[in-house]
Amino acid sequence: MAPTATTSLSSTTISSTATATCLNIAPGKNGYLPPEACDVVLYYVPSFAAAVLFCVFYGMTTLTHLIQAVVYKKVRINAFLYMTLGRMIHFFLPDQKLVGISARKFGVLFVCLDIFAFLVQAAGALMSSAQEGGSLVMTGLHIYMGGIRIIFRLGQYAQGTSPTNPILTHEWYEYVFDAVPMLAALVALNIIHPGRILQGPDSGFKEARRAEKEANKEKKQQKKMAKEEKKSQKKIAKEGKKQQKKTRSGDDVIEEGFPLRAHAEVETF
């Protein structure tokens, strides 16, 4: 894999496509590029057979999950595990809370943390891809690792992106510590699917939400009726006060006119 070069017509200088930090080298087997290449991504020759094999394995477990989603009417892949935790808390714990957090809020909490971790990773990845290299790349890697949810990535980039890092130069690390554990987790969910365990009227949030909505609706109606009744009582009390005031006013008129009538009757007599 010799670097491609172009020779100028000058008798004293030779120009090459090589830059000060890397060489433009044509990809080799399975797209492999040596560490000194400009567009290098992997520091090892990737195994085509291993890639195909794991694609088949992941395809099989994903297809099984899709079938189980139809059978159990519940999808349990990737981020939906957050919802599974919430449903387990809702289903198995009497107060439907764990460490003071309600079952529903667990899903929201995990999703928010997941988005935050993704943003941290994205920022770190952008910094680590800088062409200048040096301390900026290491700072980006440290930020990237701060948002990592996989322990393997911490070990993978703890030594930076140097070609002397054995984890970056040997592909089997990726399969043993990354691909295999994720495959095992998916297969475990195939074997012990949450849909087989979380069954019944309280197994999901949909029924609980519907019941809660009905309860809230009834509560609002009762509150509205109580408010209207209170308003009606106030109105009746107000009318009663007006009537009582009017009656008292009439009595005062009668009392004031009674001596005059009495005096007139005496004179007539």
C-alpha positions in Angstrom: 0.0 0.0 0.0 2.3 2.8 -1.2 1.2 6.4 -0.9 -0.1 7.9 -4.1 2.2 10.7 -5.3 2.4 13.2 -8.1 5.7 14.4 -9.5 6.1 17.9 -10.8 8.1 18.9 -13.9 10.7 20.7 -11.8 14.1 19.0 -11.8 14.7 20.0 -8.2 11.4 19.4 -6.3 9.0 16.5 -6.0 5.5 17.2 -4.7 3.3 14.6 -3.0 -0.3 14.3 -1.9 1.1 13.7 1.6 0.4 16.4 4.1 2.5 17.3 7.1 0.5 15.0 9.4 -0.9 12.2 7.2 -0.8 10.4 3.9 -3.5 9.9 1.2 -3.4 6.1 1.0 -5.9 3.9 -0.9 -8.0 1.6 1.3 -6.9 -2.0 1.6 -8.8 -5.1 2.5 -12.2 -4.4 3.9 -11.5 -0.7 3.9 -8.4 -0.9 6.1 -6.1 2.1 6.3 -2.9 2.3 8.3 -2.5 4.7 11.2 -0.6 7.2 9.1 -3.4 7.6 6.6 -5.4 10.8 6.5 -8.9 9.2 6.6 -8.1 6.4 9.0 -11.1 5.3 11.2 -10.0 1.9 12.4 -6.6 0.7 13.5 -7.3 -2.9 12.6 -8.4 -4.9 9.6 -12.2 -5.5 10.2 -13.5 -9.0 9.9 -16.1 -9.3 7.3 -17.3 -12.7 8.5 -17.7 -11.5 12.1 -19.7 -8.5 10.9 -22.0 -10.6 8.9 -22.4 -13.2 11.7 -23.4 -10.6 14.2 -25.7 -8.9 11.8 -27.5 -12.2 11.5 -27.7 -12.7 15.2 -29.0 -9.2 15.8 -31.5 -9.6 13.0 -32.8 -12.8 14.5 -33.3 -11.4 18.0 -34.9 -8.2 16.6 -37.3 -10.2 14.5 -38.2 -12.3 17.6 -38.8 -9.1 19.6 -41.1 -7.8 16.9 -43.1 -11.1 16.9 -43.3 -10.9 20.8 -44.4 -7.3 20.6 -47.4 -8.5 18.5 -48.1 -11.4 20.8 -47.8 -9.6 24.1 -48.8 -6.2 22.7 -45.7 -4.7 24.3 -42.5 -3.5 22.7 -39.4 -4.1 24.8 -36.4 -3.0 22.8 -33.7 -0.4 23.7 -35.3 2.7 25.3 -38.5 0.8 26.1 -36.6 -0.9 28.9 -37.0 2.4 30.8 -40.7 1.9 30.5 -40.3 -1.7 31.6 -38.7 -0.6 34.9 -41.6 1.9 35.5 -44.2 -0.8 34.8 -42.4 -3.2 37.2 -42.5 -0.6 39.9 -46.1 0.1 39.1 -47.0 -3.6 39.1 -45.0 -5.0 42.0 -44.6 -2.2 44.6 -47.7 -1.4 46.7 -47.1 2.4 46.8 -45.9 2.3 43.1 -42.8 4.3 44.1 -39.0 3.6 44.3 -36.7 5.9 46.3 -39.5 8.4 46.4 -39.9 8.5 42.6 -43.2 7.4 41.1 -43.3 4.7 38.4 -44.3 7.1 35.6 -41.5 9.6 36.4 -38.9 6.9 36.1 -39.4 6.7 32.3 -39.4 10.5 32.0 -36.2 10.7 34.1 -34.4 8.0 32.1 -35.3 9.7 28.8 -34.1 13.1 30.0 -30.8 11.6 31.2 -30.4 9.8 27.9 -30.9 12.9 25.9 -28.4 14.8 28.1 -25.9 12.0 27.8 -26.3 12.1 24.0 -25.7 15.8 23.9 -22.6 15.4 26.0 -21.3 12.7 23.7 -22.0 14.7 20.6 -20.1 17.7 22.0 -17.1 15.5 23.0 -17.1 13.8 19.6 -17.0 17.1 17.8 -14.1 18.3 19.8 -12.2 15.0 19.5 -12.5 15.1 15.7 -10.6 18.4 15.5 -7.8 18.3 13.0 -5.5 20.3 15.2 -5.1 17.3 17.6 -3.3 17.7 20.9 -5.0 18.7 24.1 -8.2 19.6 22.3 -8.7 16.0 21.2 -8.1 14.7 24.7 -10.4 17.2 26.2 -13.1 16.1 23.7 -12.5 12.5 24.6 -12.9 13.2 28.3 -16.1 15.0 27.7 -17.3 12.2 25.4 -16.5 9.6 28.2 -18.4 11.8 30.6 -21.6 11.1 28.7 -20.9 7.4 28.1 -23.3 4.8 29.4 -21.1 1.8 28.5 -18.1 0.9 30.7 -16.3 -0.5 27.7 -16.0 2.9 26.1 -14.3 4.3 29.2 -11.6 1.7 28.9 -11.4 2.1 25.1 -10.7 5.8 25.1 -8.9 6.1 28.5 -5.6 6.1 26.7 -6.7 8.4 23.9 -6.8 7.6 20.2 -3.2 6.7 19.9 -2.3 3.7 17.6 -0.5 2.3 20.6 -3.8 1.8 22.4 -4.3 -2.0 22.2 -8.1 -1.8 22.5 -8.2 0.4 19.3 -5.9 -1.9 17.4 -7.6 -5.3 18.1 -11.2 -5.8 16.9 -12.0 -8.7 19.3 -12.3 -6.2 22.1 -15.3 -4.6 20.3 -17.1 -8.0 20.0 -16.3 -9.4 23.4 -17.0 -6.3 25.5 -19.6 -4.5 23.4 -21.4 -6.6 20.8 -21.7 -9.8 22.8 -23.1 -8.2 26.0 -25.8 -6.3 24.0 -26.7 -9.4 22.1 -26.9 -11.4 25.4 -29.2 -8.7 26.9 -31.6 -8.9 23.8 -31.6 -12.7 23.9 -32.3 -12.7 27.6 -35.4 -10.5 27.0 -36.5 -12.9 24.3 -36.3 -15.8 26.7 -37.8 -14.0 29.7 -40.0 -11.5 28.0 -41.5 -8.9 30.3 -44.8 -9.3 28.5 -45.1 -12.8 30.0 -44.7 -11.5 33.5 -46.4 -8.1 33.4 -49.9 -9.2 32.7 -53.2 -8.1 34.2 -55.3 -5.0 34.6 -52.5 -3.1 36.4 -49.6 -4.2 34.2 -49.6 -1.1 32.0 -50.0 2.6 32.3 -52.7 2.9 29.8 -55.4 1.4 32.0 -54.1 3.3 35.0 -54.1 6.6 33.0 -57.7 5.9 31.9 -58.8 5.1 35.4 -57.0 8.2 36.7 -58.6 10.4 34.1 -62.0 9.1 35.0 -61.3 9.7 38.7 -60.0 13.2 38.0 -63.0 13.9 35.8 -65.4 12.8 38.5 -63.5 14.8 41.1 -63.7 17.9 38.9 -67.5 17.3 38.5 -67.9 16.9 42.2 -65.9 20.1 42.8 -67.9 22.0 40.3 -71.2 20.8 41.8 -70.0 21.7 45.3 -69.0 25.1 44.0 -72.3 25.6 42.3 -74.1 24.5 45.5 -72.1 26.9 47.6 -72.9 29.7 45.1 -76.5 28.8 45.3 -76.5 28.8 49.1 -74.8 32.2 49.0 -77.5 33.5 46.7 -80.3 32.1 48.8 -78.7 33.6 51.9 -78.3 37.0 50.1 -82.0 36.9 49.1 -83.0 36.0 52.6 -81.1 39.0 54.0 -82.7 41.3 51.4 -86.2 39.9 52.4 -85.4 40.3 56.1 -84.2 43.8 55.6 -87.3 44.6 53.5 -89.6 43.2 56.2 -87.8 45.2 58.9 -88.2 48.4 56.9 -92.0 47.7 56.6 -92.3 47.2 60.3 -90.6 50.5 61.0 -93.1 52.3 58.7 -96.0 50.7 60.6 -94.6 51.5 63.9 -94.1 55.2 62.9 -97.6 55.5 61.5 -99.4 53.9 64.4 -99.4 56.9 66.9 -100.9 59.2 64.3 -103.7 56.7 63.6 -104.3 56.3 67.2 -104.5 60.0 67.9 -107.0 60.4 65.0 -109.2 57.7 66.3 -109.2 59.4 69.8 -110.2 62.8 68.3 -113.0 61.2 66.3 -114.3 59.5 69.3 
